[in-house]
């Protein structure tokens, strides 16, 4: 359990609090490296495989909080519309088709809905 607490502490120590009017609460916004799509990246050393693991911060924190991996064929949708946000309750596990449809709606000025 202590191992997970250290990972969560590391993740959250690299975030700033930013108000999300969409959610009515604070986003935990990643301040370090991001990919070309704006998602927070981090790397960790895996002692088991003796190799570096690269993971997106929002996925790692969501998986730790929920105690499982994202299901095959599903992705995490940023309901807050902030790709730097890693706050688990601002993410929703949805099919890729739903995520794409929501993205298309928000790009054209509509609110994200299921």
FIGUFI-581656 format. One record per atom (N, C-alpha, C, O): x, y, z. Coordinates in steps of 0.1 Angstrom, whole numbers, plus 5000, padded with zeros to 4 digits. Example, Ala and Ser with C-alpha at 12.3 -4.5 7.8 and 13.67 -1.06 7.14 Angstrom:
2
513249435078;512349555078;513249675078;514249675085;512849785071;513749895071;512950005079;513450115080;
***
This chain:
114
500849885000;500050005000;500950135000;500550224993;502050125008;502950245008;503450274995;503650394991;503750174986;504250204973;503250284965;503650384958;501950264966;500950334959;500850474964;500650574956;500950494977;500850624983;502050714978;501850834975;503250654977;504350724971;504150774957;504550884953;503550684949;503250714935;502250834934;502350924927;501150824942;500150924943;500751054947;500451164941;501551054957;502251174962;503051234951;503051354949;503851154944;504651204933;503751264922;504151374917;502651204918;501851254908;501251394912;501351494905;500651394924;500051524929;501051634931;500651754931;502251594935;503251704937;503651774924;504251884925;503251714913;503651774900;502351834894;502251854881;501451874902;500151934897;499952074904;500452104914;499152154897;498652274903;497152264903;496552194895;496552334912;495052344913;494552444903;494952564904;493652414894;493052504885;491552484885;491052374883;490752594887;489252584887;488752534874;489152584863;487852444874;487152394862;485652434863;484852384871;485252534856;483852584856;482852474851;481752464855;483352384843;482552274837;482252174848;481052134849;483152144857;482952044868;482552114881;481952044889;482752244882;482452314895;483352264906;483052274918;484652224902;485652184912;486952204906;487152254895;488052174914;489352194910;489952074901;489751964904;490552114890;491352014882;492752004889;493252104894;493251884888;494651864892;495451864879;495651764873;495951984876;496652004863;498151974863;498852024871;498551884854;499851834853;500751944849;500452014839;501951964855;502852074852;504152034845;504952114841;504351904844;505551854838;505351824823;504451884817;506051734818;506051694804;504751654799;503951584806;504351704787;503051664781;503351614767;504351654761;502551524762;502651474748;502151584738;501651694743;502151554726;501651654715;500151674716;499751774710;499451594723;498051614725;497651674738;496451704741;498651704746;498451774759;498251694771;497951744782;498451564770;498251474782;499551464789;500651454783;499551464803;500751454811;501451324810;500851214811;502751324808;503551204807;504451194819;504851294825;504751074823;505751054833;506450914830;505850834823;507550904836;508350784834;508750734848;508950804857;508850594849;509150534861;510050414858;510050354847;510950384868;511750264866;511050144872;510650144883;510950044864;510349914868;511449824872;512249774864;511549794885;512549704891;512449564886;513349494884;511149524883;510949384879;511449364865;512249264863;511149444856;511649434842;512949504839;513449484828;513449584849;514649654847;514649744835;515549744827;513449814833;513349904822;512450024826;511850024836;512550124818;511750244820;510350224815;510250184803;509350264823;507950264818;507450404816;507750494824;506850424805;506250554802;504750544803;504150454798;504150634810;502650624813;502050764813;502750864816;500850784809;500150904811;499650924825;499050824831;499851034831;499551064845;498051034848;497850974859;497151074840;495751064843;495350914843;494550874851;495950834834;495650694834;496150624846;495450544852;497450654850;498050584861;497250614874;496950524882;496950744876;496150784889;494850714889;494350664899;494150724877;492750654877;492850514880;492050454887;493850444874;494050294877;494350264892;493850174897;495150354898;495450334912;494250354921;493950274930;493450454918;492250484926;491150384924;490550344933;491050334912;489950234909;490450084910;489649994910;491750064913;492249934915;492149834903;492149714905;492149894892;492149804879;492549894868;492650014868;492849824857;493249884844;492049934837;490949884839;492150024828;491050064819;490749944810;491649874805;489449914809;489049794801;489449804786;489549914781;489649694780;490049684766;488849744758;487749724761;489249824748;488249894740;487650024746;486850084740;488150054758;487650174765;488850274766;490050234765;488450394769;489450504771;488950594782;487750584786;489750684787;489350774797;489050914791;489850964784;487850954793;487351084787;487551194798;487051174809;488151304795;488351414804;486951494803;486851574794;486151464813;484851534813;485051684815;484151764811;486151724822;486451864825;487051934812;487152054812;487251854802;487851914789;489251964791;489752044782;489951924801;491351974804;492251854803;492251774812;492951834792;493751724789;494951704799;495451604801;495351814806;496351814816;495851764829;496651734838;494551754831;493951714844;494151564846;493951484837;494551534859;494751394862;493851354873;493951244879;492851434877;491951404888;490951294884;490251304874;491051184891;490251064887;488751094885;488051034876;488151174894;486651194893;486351294882;485151334880;487351344875;487051424863;487251344850;487151394839;487451214852;487551124841;486451024841;485950984851;486050974829;485050874828;485450774818;485950804807;485350644822;485750534813;484650514803;483550474807;484950544790;483950524780;484550454768;485750434767;483750414759;484250344746;484950454738;484650574740;485850414729;486550504721;485550584712;485750694709;484450514707;483450574699;482850694706;482650804701;482450674719;481850774727;482750894729;482451004728;484050864732;485050964734;485251044721;485351164722;485350984710;485451054697;484251144695;484451254691;483051084697;481851164695;481851294704;481451394699;482151274716;482251384726;483251484721;482951604722;484351444717;485451534712;484951614700;485251734699;484251544691;483751614679;482751724683;482651834678;481851694693;480851784698;481551904704;481152024702;482551884713;483151994720;483952084710;484052204712;484552024700;485252104691;484352204683;484852304678;483152164682;482152244674;481252324683;480152374679;481652334696;480952434705;479752374713;479052444719;479752234714;478652174722;479252114734;480452084734;478452104745;478952044757;479151894756;478351834748;480051834763;480251694763;479151624770;478851664782;478451534764;477451454770;477551304766;478251284756;476951214773;477051074769;476251044757;476150924753;
***
